[in-house]
Amino acid sequence: MKALGIDPGTLSFSIFGLDEDRPYLEIDIPTSKLASKPEILLDTIIEARADIIAGPSGYGLPLIDINDVGKCEEFLLILAYGEDKEILVLKNLINFIRLSKKLKLPMLLIPGVIHLPTVPKRRKYNKVDLGTADKLSTAVLAVYEESILNSLDYDRINLIVAEVGGAYTTLIAIKKGKIVDGIGGSQGPIGFMSHGRMDGEVAYLLHKVRKKHLFQGGIRDIANVQSLDDFFKLVEEGNDLAIDALKLLTEEVHKFAMYLKPSIGTVDKIVLSGRLTSYNAFIDYLMENIRSDFDLRILKGFSSIAKIPAQGAAIIANGVKGGIFKDLIEHMEIHRAGGRVLDYVLVGRIEIENLVKKYCSEAN
């Protein structure tokens, strides 16, 4: 069976293919190149002749076929309306979904962490981002790799997955091989672009929080840089602002990992993923923070080209289709995902319901 995984990413768009458990396709393209030519990716996907594809799924949907995606599902994927829908990464995602549907690709969309039955309902209230679909994919790959490296049955795996990417930082709690909790990038630690969790008073003073605000206030803004390379060059040069920002990031990864420990019980390992893992300074500062509480392992995956979430998504696609990873997907109960990403929001419930009704006429 040939299965493809796709990760839309903030900075780049990845496609990864598995022929059972053997990689056969890996590609990563800067997001900026796709705005005018989304057909680059579609041509690659068509030529790959996959039996099943896990498409770019944003905040997630509970295993839905691409042909069943309409206006409601598009809204739930990106949670954006008005001018915010024009943000490049969101616009690319929706355009790609529509073109995939038009071409009748064998594509399904996959859930986020909040859709999983393995996460207790009490941990979902007033949350949306417990981990988007791409972060769930990373967690799936982490469980698989941990089982292979240490010859462990899935139900013996306890760990925290931390993805520190080009925009957000997300942590996911794994207990007995199942996802039981998560802290998504828009409500967790600071990221390269994102401020992470937002002070309620800041939200109030902004009066109307826009999507663009979710990509502001991160270590990029603290250090006043544009790229990760520029940031770590400043760290290497001993720039005080850059070093302070890096210390803040690594401290918050540690703090939020400690926050997740009660959801797991006995856990002493963090599996690390994301763009920042390629910078030694980040690993060194993080180790300095966590060594008293956690061991650290970097998630390797199958490939050094396609991003980790695309690799995890290919595993999900294979398992859902009944391939070699079926047992893993069933153990993690991804096939039992359900509900909507906004089901547990109680703050401003009337406003939220009105938005959902606008895009999903059948909503109550």
Secondary structure, 3 states (H helix, E strand, C coil): CEEEEEECCCCEEEEEEEECCEEEEEEEEEHHHCCCCCHHHHHHHHHHCCCEEECCCCCCCCCEEHHHCCHHHHHHHHCCCHHHHHCHHHHHHHHHHHHHHHCCCCEEECCCHHHCCCCCHHHCCCCCCCCCHHHHHHHHHHHHHHHHHHCCCHHHCCEEEEEECCCCEEEEEEECCEEEEEECCCCCCCCCCECCCCCHHHHHHHCCCCHHHHHCECHHHHHCCCCHHHHHHHHHHCCHHHHHHHHHHHHHHHHHHHHHHHHHCCCCEEEEECHHHHCHHHHHHHHHHHCCCCEEEECCCCCCCCCHHHHHHHHHHHHHCCCCCHHHHHHCCHHHCCCCCCCCCCCCHHHHHHHHHHHCCCCC
